[in-house]
Amino acid sequence: MAYFYRRSITDRGGNTVFVVYAVVPIPGEKPDPVPVVAAFPAWWRPSENPGQCLAEMGAEPAVFETFVPRDQFRYYERMSEAEALALYRDLSG
């Protein structure tokens, strides 16, 4: 079972867009940073630093395997799988 979270970021036009994280728990483990599958909006991608987003001119919406520090999830909004897939259909695999 996966858990889904979203974080809001502001794009260059001042609009709120969302990064959606899918977390699949690893039984008996609590890795930090947490491996995730993340869907990013246009003009954004993960950086080399866990949990950070990087603006990239011309980047298309895409799904990435990345990492997020465990303590950052308290700032994100929990969401259902249906809500996550409504934002990013490609997140399903």
N, C-alpha and C positions, 0 to 999 in steps of 0.2 A: 504494500500500500504506500502510495506517495502522499506527501504533504505539500501543499502549494501556498506560496507567499507572494505578495507583490510589494514593490517599493516604487514610490513615485519619484520622478525626476522632472526637471523643467527643461524643455527644449529651447533652442535659440530664439524661437518666436514667442516664448513666455507661456507655452502650452504645457499642461501636465501630461506626461506619458508614463507608461509603466514597464518595469522589468519584472518578469514573473519567474520565480524560482520553483523548481520541482525537486523535492528532497526525498530520497528513498532511504529510510533508516537501515543501518547495518546492524543486525542483531548482535548484542553484546559489545558494541563499540560506540564511542562518542568522539569521532575525529574532530579536530579543530586545526585548520579550517574544515568546514563541511563540504564534501563534494556535492555539486548540484548540476542540474541541467537548467539552463537559464535562457529565456526568450527575451531578446532585446528589440526595442523599437528602431525605426529608421534613424540613422545618424548616430547610433550608439553601439558599443561593443564592450566586452569586459577588458580590463587592463591586465597587466602582468601581476598587479598587486591584488590579492584576494579581497573580494567585496567592493572593489572600485570599478566605476564605469568610466569609459573614455569616449568623448565625442569624436566621431570620425566622419569627415565630410563625405557624403555620398554613400555611406554604408546602408545596405538594405536591412530590413528586419530579418533577424536570424536567430537560430538556436545554437547555444554553445555549451560545452562541458567546461565548468569552471569551479571555483571554490569561494566560499563566503565564511568569514570568521563567525563562530558560533554565537558570540554575544551580539552580533548585528541583527539577528532575527527578531529580537524584542522590539525593534523599531519598524518592522515590516507588518503588513496587514495579512492575516491568515485568510485564505479564500478556498472555495470548493474547486474540485477538478473541473466542473462545468463552467465556472466563472473563468478559470485559467484558460481553458480551451476556447472560450468565446473570444478572449483577447488574442490568443496565439494558437491557432489550430495545429500548427506544426509541432507543438510541444508534446503531442501524443506519441511521437516516435516516428 
